[in-house]
Amino acid sequence: MTRSTRKLLDKSFSSLGVFSILFMAGSLVVILAPIVVRGAGAVAFRATAEHRRMMLEQFGAGDRAEVEAETAAVLAERKPLFDMLAGFRIEMKSMPFKRKREFEGKLAELEGRIRELFGPLPGEPRPVLPRMRYGQTRWDRAKVKLEAVLFTETYDCSDPTKMGVLVRKPRAEEFEGTFVAALFPHLEAHAGEMLRPRFTIYWRFFTDVSRDAHFFGGIWPELLGTFYLTIGAIAFAVPVGVLSAVYFAEYAGQSIVNAVLRMLINTLAGVPSVVFGLFGLAFFINAVHLSESKSVLAGSLTLALLVLPTIIRASEEAIRAVPQTYKEAALSLGAGKGRAVATVILPAALPGILTGVIISMGRAAGETAPIIFTAAVSVGDPLGILETLSQPTPALSWNVYNLSTEHQKLDELRHVQYGMVLALVAVVLILNMAAIILRARISRKLKG
Amino acid sequence: MPEYTGNAGGDVAAGTCRPCSRPGLVLGRAAGLRRQASAFAARVVLFSAAAASSAAVLFILGFILRDALPFFKLRGFSEFLTSVKWFPSRSPPEFGALAIIAGSAIVTACAAAFAVPLGISAAVCMSEVLPFRTRQAVKPVIEILAAIPSVAYGFFALVVLAPFLQDNGGTALSAAVWVAGGPVAAIACVAAGGAASSLLPSRAGRAARWPLAGLFAAAAFIALRELSSAAEDLEISSGTNALNVSLILGIMALPTVVSVSEDALQAVGRDLREGSYALGATRAETVVKVVIPAASSGLVAAVMLGIMRAAGETMVVWMASGNSAKVPSPIYNLLEPIRTLTATIAGDMGEADHVTGSARYHALFAMAAGLLLVSFACNVASEWVMRRARRKNSGG
């Protein structure tokens, strides 16, 4: 090989590494960007008059007089629309039977679309489900629904050799020449006044309970559930983990027994998370009957097993990092080994142990698979402290899964899903940032 | 990931200090006894904590096996391992898990094929090329990548990546062919031109170098164009497929691979590198021929841990793999939906746990037992490799 070829290979070798690192950073950005941007949309969005009415009726939020005045105003704006529909119904009566039949179906569909946009039509009974009582509360969703009123979408499958082609036609064409044809341009021109979108920051997304399976309201029960599970897991794992770490760092010799113990703990770290969940179900619930069925307690214990290796490893490293001179000084002052560990070494290792604990908290908060069978339910009320012993809870991680795959209307609730993912990622990343900062401070201190 | 937890330093110190903690002349006999007793008690407590933590994994294994055995007693091994018919809720039910095992193997292999080269080259770059400050800036990126919850990755795969693949998959794949293949092909052509020209007598060779490289480049260009137009024509009928999942699992396994292999590379002694540079090797040659062979055991461990991370992952595959229990045809067709062991356990348990005791419930434990045994084997193997390397390093 010539020297220039070798140089070229050397350069390209380095750039391959740089490319890999850039790829990692890039994928981090690509993954986090939609979560952050659209997740923020769950909190900050253009809320319609329907949102303010819903908040007043469901959560008692907002100024009653103001909201009622606004509701009356938007209803007045919508009145011409409903008048047109009523007028069309009268017009239909005078139509020949066949034409009338044809229009009945179309009118029902149109009314259905309008109901989705504005809520129940005037004179209709109040629906039982809250989701049907209100029109679109968000302007971005309202625009989608507005499109659905204005246009029909059908698939043209006349050519069986190809995939169906989407055909989009103005709905006005269906009603051409009738009384209701004027509805469409009117609606298009005045939709803003009928819904009055206003930029709103909905902080209560984090503190409200959800209504009607997350159609309205916030994610408080999920946040609280994640908090309970995380704290529970840490409360069980830290004492055992730190004691084990002390044993491994200060007492364990190099015997076979200790080597085996170490290997087992490393193996525990490699157990797939779903297996923890299965074990939690088989042991804590089916064998020990810790609780009737799923409970926060069983979930916390399962998560505690999962984070135990992390805590042991981090604590052991922190204890080993304490300078030998500290211990020697304590021993030379006449302290026994136990006392030296408890009063000198552990306090000195505390920041390092804390780092491991914080990272484990992030891990416990983010895990889903272990709590599926042991603790998580998709809908539930916020629990009191004592209820955690026997009751299951919604949790951020599980509900992200549940809302985005199993919910009846998952397309309509993208904003809630994104908001929940953002909340989860934010919790985990804030914990990890705290750990990174803490570690940087420790290493600066050790350097002196 | 198991890190180096050697205890040589601690023990030597503990050995020298042990006499000081014995009752000396200062203490009375009773006080000395008390002190000894409490030291003993502390030792017992600590040991039992450590033993309990270690026993947890055996306990898990025992419990999973206990619930898995009834399945094998009831149905035997051969159907589970050889049939591709997974119809647990039909009557009579069929429990052929081969397609599901194949699904797990496919996504794990693809994720590893993606994460290992990228991860190791990133680790090499971090440990050999980047200056200290830049490395400190890159580390948080890796930590954050590792910290993002798996359900968030799954959500991304399902809600962002799957529709994207479905709509623009062909275009994206052909772009990927150019981005990944282009630079590699260019470098390979120049190098091959150089290598080929060195076979000719020296004068003609020097002159022939660039024309030869051009020739190779033309061939490579045509091959890449063919490949990218083939990719462009691919129709992706569902975005939730093996490719999607492999990509995301690869990204999830990257942090593990990078951090463990970086540790392994850092552990290689400076003298080896300096020896290689002194002989006139370039950095690339030093890394490929000296550093990587010296760190090979650590790298093997990194690969195994990365593979385990991908194989044990649940949420991403459950959400974005399509969950269809059939072997893709042909088997390398990544654009078909697949189903994995972890996703089956997570998905079926909800239905099976009402009927505790049924074969269906135990079938899931059988799958878990399989996963567990594989992860044990990987872990023990990587431990063993690392331990051997450590002994070799410390032995000089």
Interface residues (C-beta under 8 A of the other chain):
Chain A: M1 T2 S4 T5 R6 K7 L8 L9 D10 S12 F13 S14 S15 L16 G17 V18 F19 S20 I21 F23 M24 A25 S27 L28 I31 L32 P34 I35 P239 V240 G241 L243 S244 V246 Y247 F248 A249 E250 Y251 A252 G253 Q254 V260 L261 R262 M263 L264 I265 N266 T267 L268 A269 G270 V271 P272 S273 V274 V275 F276 G277 L278 F279 L281 A282 F283 N286 A287 L305 L308 P309 I312 R313 E316 E317 R320 Q324 K327 E328 L331 S332 G334 G336 K337 G338 I359 G362 R363 A365 G366 E367 T368 A369 I372 F373 S397 W398 V400 Y401 S404 T405 R414 Q417 V421 L424 V425 V428 L429 N432 I436
Chain B: M1 P2 E3 T5 N7 A8 G9 G10 D11 A13 A14 C17 C20 S21 V26 R35 S38 A39 A42 R43 V45 L46 F47 A49 A50 A51 A52 S53 S54 A55 A56 V57 L58 F59 I60 F63 I64 R66 D67 L118 G119 S121 A122 V124 C125 M126 E128 V129 L130 V138 P140 V141 I142 E143 I144 L145 A147 I148 P149 S150 V151 A152 Y153 G154 F155 F156 L158 V159 V160 P183 I187 V190 A191 G194 A195 S198 R209 I251 L254 V258 T282 R283 A284 E285 V287 V288 L305 M308 A311 G312 E313 T314 M315 W318 M319 T342 I345 A346 M349 G350 D353 T356 L364 F365 A368 L371 L372 S375 F376 C378 N379 V380 E383
